[in-house]
Amino acid sequence: MTLPPFGFLEVVSRWQFAPVVTGFVVVAAGLYLWGVLRVRRRHPARPWPPWRTALFLGGLAVVVIATQSGVGSYDDVLFWDHMIQHLLLLMVAPPMLVLGQPATLLLHASRNPLHTWAKKFLRSRVIAAITWPPLGFVLYAGVIIGTHLTSFMNLVLANEAVHDGEHVLYLVVGYLYFLPLIGREPIRWKVSYPSRIFLLFLAMPVDAFTGLALGSESGNPFPNMAHQRPSWAPSPINDVHIGGAIMWVGGAGIMFALTMIVFFAWSRERRSDGGLGWLEVARRTNFATLVNEHREASPAGGAPTPAAPAAPVGRAESVDDDEHLAAYNAFLARLNQQHER
């Protein structure tokens, strides 16, 4: 059957049934919601955060959209649609599932012996090995390059089982890559924020290189897809070029957004600094130092005013209080006087 031209209406109205995907999503959503309800019953004062539930269920919804909506219906006809599907399964759904913290939810909702077994499993050597951050990056780069810049795509188009396995591969590799970088599950690896940002940043050149390589193709590297091409579709080489642009721009854009999320979390990190975060601590410290250095001399050149000690970092009062503001205004007045001389 020839598919009609691809468009938004076809994406939302043309669905295909994938029993394995549907079963996985239903079971995963059911178990997660069971954990949420159990935590609410056991800890009514501290229920599971609704936003984490929304992210996890949203990640499952992305999997359904990528495989069973119009995106999945056209994935063996249009290469650029296939690339959108890859981005959804590798870079969108896994981060949402990771931020849903299903393992932590299991620990909160379970009792012994399941609780003890789950905790030991998360701390086991096997989990530590497969969630090692450098390994996650290597797997991510290998999957991106290996499934787009080789003849693997032709095998995917010719074998439905391999195609389904590719979907699973993207989900698993994406989850393992993002877990130690944006997640807070009780695994062995506690990656510093600079290292997280570095490993996320490294993925952007991989996406860009793959996109540029596809965009510079002079011939059709995926002849199996050309055999099923309808008359309304772009030419095979243009299709590949559009797919390369989607990988380059879309992949780098998603990674940049995730990097900014990690950077924002770093700037708001609560430590022994009273919960201010390193960015706010640095701002307050610099401001207090600047004011105190110039309070020793009065604006009229009279006797110096003793410098007030800087407030502790953890104080609830803001640095921008009346006393410091007056001192800062005096400092500006002195600068103005010196300039007039």
Buried (B, 14 or more C-beta within 10 A) or exposed (E): EEBEEBEEEBBEEBBEEBEEBEEBBEEBBEBBBEBBEBBEEEEEEEBBBEEBBEBBBBBBBBBBBBBBBBBBBBBBBBBBBBBBBBBBBBBBBBBBBBBBBBBBBBBBBBEEEEBEEBBEEBEEEEBEEBBBBEBBBEBBBEBBBEBBBEEBBBBBBEEEEEBBEBBEBBBBBBBBBBBBBBBBBEBBBEBEBEBBBBBBEBBBEBBBBBBEBBBEBEEBBBEBBBEEBEEEBBEBBEBBBBBBBBBBEBBBBBBBEBBEBBBEBBEEEEEEBBEBBBBBBEEBEEBBEBBBEBBEBEBEEEEEEEBEEBBEBEEEEEBEEEEBEEBBEBBEEBEEEEEEE
